């Protein structure tokens, strides 16, 4: 599957990469978005595909926070007590609106996890996370299209 992402990018590959990039798996998806735009894929469909995959990956992390409990967080995802405490402090300092920045590398995934642990309202979580991810992909596309333009 990953081999196909490198050789024949398409919407399904972008969706999967974006989904995985938004979980605790340390990969990125912007490179595939850029590659697809350079190859002439329609910008709106490409941006929406990446956003949908990335949002659903974040939602998965949020649901792990709600239903998975501390055992999954510590044992499966290997989020240390120190990392959990750091995420809690950041969350308390900047509030739930920090979820808009769930696209930021390193801090984004723990923000979604903490959002689940703290029981943030699903609709508020969705609005903040999806809009942040959409803005990130739209800006990436805008810069890419401007550079090749």
PyMOL commands that set and color helices and strands:
alter all, ss='L'
color gray80, all
select helices_A, chain A and resi 2-7+11-21+30-38+43-76+81-94+96-101+107-117+122-148
alter helices_A, ss='H'
color red, helices_A
deselect
rebuild
show_as cartoon
